[in-house]
Amino acid sequence: MALWLDAADADFESAFKELISMKREVSTDVGTVVDGIIADVRKNGDAALAAYSARFDSVDFSNPATPMRIGEDAIEAAVAEVDPKVIAALTLAEKRIRSHHARQLPPDDFYEDEIGVGLGHRWTAVEAVGLYVPGGTASYPSSVLMNAVPAKVAGVERIVMVVPAMKGAVNPAVLAAAKIAGITEIYRIGGAQAVAALAYGTETIAPVAKIVGPGNAYVAAAKRAVFGIVGIDMIAGPSEVLVIADGDNNPDWIAADLLAQAEHDEAAQAILITTDAALGEAVDQAVERQLKTLPRSNIAGASWRDFGAIITVPDLDAAMPLANRIAPEHLELAVADPDALIPKVRNAGAIFAGHYTPEAIGDYVGGSNHVLPTARSARFSSGLSVLDFVKRTSILRLGPEQLNKLAPSAIELAECEGLGAHAKSVAIRLNSKG
Amino acid sequence: MALWLDAADADFESAFKELISMKREVSTDVGTVVDGIIADVRKNGDAALAAYSARFDSVDFSNPATPMRIGEDAIEAAVAEVDPKVIAALTLAEKRIRSHHARQLPPDDFYEDEIGVGLGHRWTAVEAVGLYVPGGTASYPSSVLMNAVPAKVAGVERIVMVVPAMKGAVNPAVLAAAKIAGITEIYRIGGAQAVAALAYGTETIAPVAKIVGPGNAYVAAAKRAVFGIVGIDMIAGPSEVLVIADGDNNPDWIAADLLAQAEHDEAAQAILITTDAALGEAVDQAVERQLKTLPRSNIAGASWRDFGAIITVPDLDAAMPLANRIAPEHLELAVADPDALIPKVRNAGAIFAGHYTPEAIGDYVGGSNHVLPTARSARFSSGLSVLDFVKRTSILRLGPEQLNKLAPSAIELAECEGLGAHAKSVAIRLNSKG
């Protein structure tokens, strides 16, 4: 059974504070190990990658069946293994993700202001991006699409995928997703060593400019360490959902949505806020019922027991400030009129509106991105989009007339800041010919 | 004298590679110290801030003249000290920065696709932002405007400024800039302890959601450490300029621009690429001449000697790939037709077009932002803008008909990924009533 809170209770505020500041992740201090691995890869390149892969993944790159780079033939062979229904679903997903993300391409801008100064910017794609794909059971083909398609839409020319391959094996559906997304450069490497190779390059792997994709504590620490040398996406934490429901809901549907989140990870969090205590009660019972038949019921059960919560509120308006403090990765609005609530959402990665939009649709084929800010980071960051794969160059253009008008203020400020050469670079153009 | 390279030389490629991979910053390993300071502030709050400020900044918060928070009266008193010409210049700068950044507010989007799925997003402002302002000679009023104005334009409700105050004193022009930008919450704290206070909060300082602004190695390490708890902007490195010049230029103007960059910091870098060796020669001589009279000639001279370079190329087209590999923070196009080159720029923080746009105008009153990606990070990141202070919530909305169409593919992929509860949360809506 999950935690029950009632917003009308006297001690609600302190209990709610405790809920949102709950530390769900076991923090592992892997910094020193990771720094050592990065230094080794920078120094020894491919040889270091081979050694770490032998040690951690039991894979031998000198075996012709499992070279570091996964060849085109191997990709094709893997794709042929995958159920055609999965291929069809991935193809549909790719098409829908691509078409939605195409609307995110930001426009260039250039204009002259009232004194004739030209101001503007141009957007260009990052030239090369590394995509980290976890191994094992967290090796999700859908994540390959969600990371790669926005990069493709942005115009990234080179996408390099890395994926750890225990005993050389890679999930064939992951390779199929890569092929559908148009990725051709794939290496059988993982962990901090793969991040280091992407950031600094080796004899075989040319360095990239940005690294995206989820990973374990070592991968996260390595991304944090190379941040600045390359760009990185967010550091992903355990997943979470908040469902806001009025009384007019099927409790089984809500329970299924809560459990879909909880099954990800024992550290995942599923919260229901409802105006109807009876619905809350019914959902709680439905969760227990459904847990009995779920394939991943151990994981989902632990998450629900340790981090799940049901909160009752007097009305939907009272739910919104709580939702914004939770700042959930996923926010389901299981209410009659979701459009009335949407403008009141300040902090959330993604909104799933109405009774027929289970979050799982967004994980796969909705078209929007499933890489979203976790652990309350929706307070300051956004889900993955085309914007993560482009950068802006600003443009400024003055003629002699504009320079004459702005020069005195620029010189005043440069001198106030003690930057004489700044002042001179402006002043010199007023007193001599170009 | 700076390094001379000729693109026609046989060993050019290796010399150029060395130039762009030059490490200009002395890396200081301050991680352990910073981790300790952060833990202390988390545990001891205001008391830790008072102790560090006494130790590092020789300021006593219990002295009524120098409390931790700088009161409105103290701000007013500081503003009254500042030369009215500086106030006027800051006011003009604020107005121009605000008017330009107002164009950066990104639009919301919502549409129905061809099967009736509703897709879109809404942008909302980050609620609270911390602005770090360095102390000492690097305490620039212009930087206060460049960081605060985009946040204000974005709609950030609370901006918290922190600035270390040696013996309690803060640059009055910095306080004037804060007032002009509309910042009212200012604390006399700096270093890793200030970053920790902004990220985690203390008894006096409520935590923020994002921290921006430049700082020394301790500040940078602290920002890296709290990344994830809060958002951060880029980790700024030493500044750089690349000037691309054809033969038809006044060498004194170009020299002045190179030195305006070089005077920032001994680790700053100024590079000239020119099609005309004679101009290069003349610029080199002009630099030496101007160095004799510059107030910061020691700094500028060291930067030019250690990191400056003049590169000759056969034509302007040959300059562009080199510029994109350098990925400069500032790119001046001192050529007859800058518009012909702009589309060829792939990696640069900002372009200054034509002979009458010295970079220093952009530092102060051009209207564009002077917080730009350094150390080749223009390959993957952009200058500061309104986008850094907003975040996007995506929206997905299906009705029963759309769910029926997409459900089979979603279920297929969920099952392929071993996520049974995901599949169930979709399937259950096909078989029962909501």
Interface residues (C-beta under 8 A of the other chain):
Chain A: G31 D83 K85 V86 A88 A89 L90 L92 A93 R96 S99 H100 R103 P106 D109 Y111 D113 V117 G118 L119 R122 T124 V126 E127 T137 Y140 P141 S142 A173 A209 K210 R224 F227 G228 V230 G231 M234 I235 G237 N249 N250 D252 W253 A256 D257 L259 A260 A262 E263 H264 Q290 L294 P295 R296 A300 L331 P338 I342 P343 V345 R346 N347 A348 G349 A350 I351 F352 A353 G354 H355 Y356 T357 P358 E359 A360 I361 G362 D363 Y364 V365 G366 G367 S368 N369 L372 P373 A375 S377 A378 R379 F380 S381 S382 G383 S385 L387 K391 R392 T393 S394 I395 L396 R397 L398 G399 P400 Q402 L403 L406 A407 P408 S409 A410 E412 L413 A414 C416 E417 G418 L419 G420 A421 H422 A423 K424 S425 V426 I428 R429 S432 K433 G434
Chain B: G31 D83 K85 V86 A88 A89 L90 L92 A93 R96 S99 H100 R103 P106 D109 Y111 D113 V117 G118 L119 R122 T124 V126 E127 T137 Y140 P141 S142 A173 A209 K210 R224 F227 G228 V230 G231 M234 I235 G237 N249 N250 D252 W253 A256 D257 L259 A260 A262 E263 H264 Q290 L294 P295 R296 A300 L331 P338 I342 P343 V345 R346 N347 A348 G349 A350 I351 F352 A353 G354 H355 Y356 T357 P358 E359 A360 I361 G362 D363 Y364 V365 G366 G367 S368 N369 L372 P373 A375 S377 A378 R379 F380 S381 S382 G383 S385 L387 K391 R392 T393 S394 I395 L396 R397 L398 G399 P400 Q402 L403 L406 A407 P408 S409 A410 E412 L413 A414 C416 E417 G418 L419 G420 A421 H422 A423 K424 S425 V426 I428 R429 S432 K433 G434
